[in-house]
């Protein structure tokens, strides 16, 4: 009569509930009614009893927590968060003088798609930067994971005492890289720097240093750390080496040194492309682990860096290069989510 699929357990409509009461009133059995409406016989019994007790075919009031945020408060929360994307729920509660908890405000923001993300930092890419990124991606996109496995990725990174930690921002899904949701990280006092390298076989040798690097000091690091790592992981080669375009990386003396040691330098590396370098993911993990130890002096900071670096094992990162390059093409040269 109603065309309900066999075995359907969806909630009965008011028309179906009325049919149950009507058919029962003219003498139909519960089994016959259930067969005709293609519903459960227990459902027929429940609605017959409900009608006899309440003379109502509507749903009973459901138990559960009442909604704590009215429409006016919800709009105020959403408007404030959109105008102040770095405001956390506790701040919103204080500024708007709300009586609900910060957790309730967090749920309200989630419900309208304003999710919490770590605020990202990004250099604004020029048309030249984008063109270089696309050219690099197209040139190397067909290289296999095994080819990339022989590339040693390198970089320098810096650690600071008293780092304030991550800044969280409330933003719509997919918008965390928009300029209005990002900030420039200020440099803090008490600095320790680290050069490192990584390949698909594991972490290479790393070297802590103080002050700024020049071409001469950089070649010393390559001599004692990079070449040693290459020989340890791939004694028979080939050796492929990645570095960014910092001036002391690309001096003729440095390039000649690399060639003299048998290393092929990827000299087309695009500018402003930390998202392409797997070692950046390593730095993120390392910095989180070092920060969690709350070093109170430069000596403690250096010790934490050494110990945590030795404990990390993320060689699989280097095999992600084909996927990263395809994403660069998909994103038309813009920063990729890696």
C-alpha positions in Angstrom: 0.0 0.0 0.0 2.9 2.4 0.8 5.6 0.9 -1.2 8.1 0.6 1.7 11.1 -1.6 0.9 11.1 -5.0 2.7 12.9 -4.8 6.0 13.0 -1.0 6.1 13.7 0.3 9.6 13.4 4.0 8.9 11.2 6.1 11.2 7.5 5.7 10.3 5.8 8.8 8.7 2.6 10.3 10.2 0.6 8.8 7.3 1.9 5.3 8.2 1.2 5.8 11.8 -2.3 6.8 11.0 -2.7 3.8 8.8 -1.7 1.5 11.6 -4.3 3.0 14.0 -7.0 2.9 11.3 -6.3 -0.7 10.2 -6.1 -1.8 13.8 -9.5 -0.1 14.4 -11.2 -2.1 11.7 -9.9 -5.4 12.9 -6.6 -6.0 11.2 -4.0 -8.0 13.1 -0.6 -6.6 13.9 1.1 -9.1 11.6 -1.1 -8.2 8.7 -0.6 -4.5 9.3 3.2 -5.0 9.5 3.1 -7.0 6.3 1.1 -4.4 4.4 3.2 -1.5 5.6 6.5 -3.5 5.3 7.5 -2.5 8.8 8.3 -4.3 12.1 5.4 -5.8 13.9 6.7 -4.3 17.2 6.5 -0.9 15.6 2.8 -1.6 14.9 2.2 -2.6 18.6 4.1 0.5 19.8 2.0 3.0 17.8 -1.3 1.3 18.6 -0.4 1.7 22.3 0.8 5.2 21.9 -2.5 6.2 20.2 -4.5 4.5 22.9 -2.6 6.3 25.7 -2.0 9.8 24.2 -4.3 10.1 21.2 -1.2 11.5 19.4 0.8 10.4 16.4 3.6 12.8 17.0 7.1 12.0 18.4 7.6 12.2 22.1 10.0 14.8 23.4 13.6 13.5 23.3 15.9 13.6 26.2 19.4 15.1 25.9 21.4 18.1 26.6 19.6 21.4 25.6 21.4 23.7 23.1 23.4 26.1 25.2 24.0 28.8 22.6 21.0 30.8 21.2 21.0 32.2 17.7 22.1 35.7 18.8 25.1 34.3 20.8 26.0 32.0 17.9 26.1 34.9 15.5 28.2 37.0 17.9 30.7 34.1 18.2 30.9 33.6 14.5 31.3 37.3 13.7 34.0 37.8 16.3 36.0 34.8 15.2 35.8 35.9 11.5 37.0 39.3 12.5 39.7 38.0 14.8 40.8 34.6 13.4 43.6 34.0 16.0 41.2 34.4 18.9 40.9 31.1 20.9 37.6 30.1 22.5 38.8 31.3 26.0 39.4 34.8 24.6 36.1 34.9 22.8 34.4 33.9 26.0 36.1 36.8 27.9 35.6 39.5 25.2 31.9 38.7 24.7 31.2 38.0 28.4 29.6 34.7 27.7 28.4 32.3 30.4 29.0 29.2 28.3 32.3 27.2 28.5 35.2 27.6 26.1 34.5 24.0 25.1 31.0 25.0 24.0 32.4 27.8 22.0 34.8 25.4 20.3 31.9 23.2 19.4 30.0 26.2 18.0 33.0 27.2 15.8 33.4 23.6 14.6 29.7 23.5 13.7 30.0 26.4 11.3 33.3 25.1 9.7 35.7 27.3 11.7 38.2 24.7 12.7 41.4 25.2 14.7 44.7 24.9 12.8 48.3 25.7 13.6 49.0 29.1 11.9 51.2 28.6 9.0 54.0 30.8 7.7 54.5 31.3 4.0 56.5 33.5 1.6 54.3 35.1 -1.0 55.2 33.6 -4.3 55.8 35.8 -7.3 55.0 34.8 -10.9 58.7 34.0 -11.4 58.7 31.7 -8.3 55.6 29.9 -9.5 57.1 29.4 -13.0 60.3 28.0 -11.5 58.3 25.6 -9.3 56.3 24.3 -12.2 59.3 23.9 -14.4 61.1 21.8 -11.7 57.9 19.7 -11.1 57.5 19.0 -14.8 61.2 18.1 -15.3 61.3 15.6 -12.4 57.7 14.4 -12.1 58.5 11.1 -13.9 61.5 10.2 -11.8 60.8 7.1 -9.8 60.9 6.7 -6.0 64.1 4.6 -6.4 65.7 7.5 -8.2 64.7 10.0 -5.5 65.9 7.5 -2.9 69.5 8.4 -3.9 69.0 12.1 -3.4 70.4 13.6 -0.2 68.1 16.4 0.9 69.7 19.0 3.1 68.9 22.2 5.0 69.8 24.4 7.9 67.3 25.1 10.7 67.4 27.2 13.9 66.3 26.6 17.5 65.6 29.4 20.0 65.4 29.5 23.8 62.0 30.5 25.1 60.1 29.8 22.0 56.5 30.8 22.5 55.2 27.7 20.8 52.5 27.2 18.2 49.9 29.8 17.4 46.4 28.5 16.6 44.0 30.2 14.3 40.3 29.6 13.6 39.7 29.3 9.9 37.4 27.6 7.3 38.5 24.2 5.9 41.2 24.7 3.2 41.9 28.3 4.1 44.9 27.8 6.5 47.3 29.1 3.9 45.5 32.3 3.0 47.5 35.4 4.1 44.9 36.6 6.6 45.3 33.4 8.6 49.1 33.4 8.6 51.8 35.3 10.5 55.5 36.0 10.4 57.4 34.2 13.2 59.7 36.7 15.1 63.2 35.5 15.9 63.9 35.0 19.6 67.1 35.3 21.6 69.3 32.3 22.4 69.9 30.6 19.0 71.4 27.3 18.1 71.6 26.2 14.4 71.7 22.8 12.9 72.7 21.5 9.4 71.4 18.1 8.5 70.7 15.8 5.6 68.3 12.9 4.9 67.9 10.2 2.3 65.5 7.2 1.8 67.9 5.0 3.8 67.8 7.2 6.9 69.1 10.3 8.6 72.6 11.5 7.6 75.1 13.1 9.8 74.1 16.5 11.3 76.2 19.3 12.6 75.4 22.0 15.2 77.0 25.4 14.7 76.9 29.0 16.1 76.7 32.2 14.1 76.2 32.6 10.4 77.6 30.3 7.7 79.7 31.4 4.7 81.0 29.4 1.8 84.1 28.2 3.6 82.4 27.0 6.8 79.6 25.4 4.7 82.1 23.3 2.7 83.6 22.1 6.0 80.2 20.9 7.0 79.7 19.1 3.7 83.2 17.5 3.9 82.6 16.2 7.5 78.9 15.4 7.4 77.5 15.1 3.8 80.3 13.1 2.2 80.5 10.8 5.2 76.7 10.2 5.0 76.8 9.5 1.2 79.6 7.0 1.6 77.8 5.3 4.5 74.5 4.8 2.8 75.5 4.5 -0.9 79.2 3.5 -1.0 78.9 2.8 -4.8 76.8 5.8 -5.6 75.1 7.4 -7.4 75.1 10.5 -5.2 72.6 13.2 -5.8 72.5 16.3 -3.6 69.7 18.8 -3.0 70.2 22.2 -1.4 68.3 25.5 -1.6 69.5 28.7 -3.3 71.1 30.5 -0.4 74.2 32.3 -1.8 76.9 30.4 0.1 75.3 27.1 -1.1 75.9 28.0 -4.8 79.3 29.6 -4.9 81.6 28.2 -7.7 83.9 26.9 -4.9 81.0 24.9 -3.3 79.8 23.5 -6.6 83.3 22.5 -7.6 83.8 20.8 -4.3 80.6 18.7 -4.7 81.5 17.7 -8.3 85.0 16.8 -7.1 83.5 14.4 -4.6 81.3 12.8 -7.2 78.0 14.3 -6.1 75.5 15.5 -8.7 74.0 18.8 -7.6 70.3 19.4 -8.4 70.9 23.0 -9.4 67.4 23.7 -10.6 65.9 23.7 -7.1 63.1 26.3 -7.2 63.1 29.3 -4.8 60.9 29.5 -1.8 60.0 25.8 -1.8 60.4 24.3 1.7 57.2 22.4 0.9 59.2 20.3 -1.6 62.0 19.4 0.8 61.2 16.3 2.9 63.7 17.4 5.5 61.3 20.2 6.5 59.0 17.5 7.8 61.9 16.2 9.9 62.6 19.6 11.3 58.9 20.0 12.4 59.1 16.7 14.3 62.5 17.5 15.8 61.5 21.0 16.9 58.3 19.6 18.6 60.4 17.0 20.5 63.0 19.5 21.6 60.4 22.1 22.6 58.6 19.5 24.7 61.8 19.1 26.8 61.7 22.8 27.8 65.5 23.5 27.7 66.5 26.3 30.0 70.0 27.0 28.7 71.9 26.8 25.4 73.7 23.7 26.7 70.4 22.0 27.5 69.1 23.1 24.1 72.1 21.6 22.3 71.9 18.4 24.2 68.2 18.0 23.5 68.8 18.6 19.7 71.5 15.9 19.6 69.5 13.3 21.5 66.2 13.9 19.7 67.8 13.9 16.3 69.5 10.6 17.0 66.1 9.1 18.0 64.2 10.1 14.9 63.7 7.6 12.0 61.7 9.1 9.1 63.5 7.9 5.9 60.2 7.2 4.1 59.8 11.0 3.7 62.1 11.1 0.7 59.9 8.6 -1.3 57.1 11.2 -1.3 58.8 13.4 -4.0 56.7 12.1 -7.0 53.5 12.9 -5.0 54.8 16.3 -4.0 55.7 17.2 -7.6 52.3 16.1 -8.9 50.7 18.3 -6.3 52.7 21.3 -7.4 51.3 20.8 -10.9 47.8 20.2 -9.6 48.1 23.5 -7.5 49.5 25.4 -10.5 52.8 26.1 -8.8 51.4 27.3 -5.5 52.3 26.0 -2.1 51.2 22.4 -1.5 49.9 20.9 1.7 53.0 18.9 2.7 
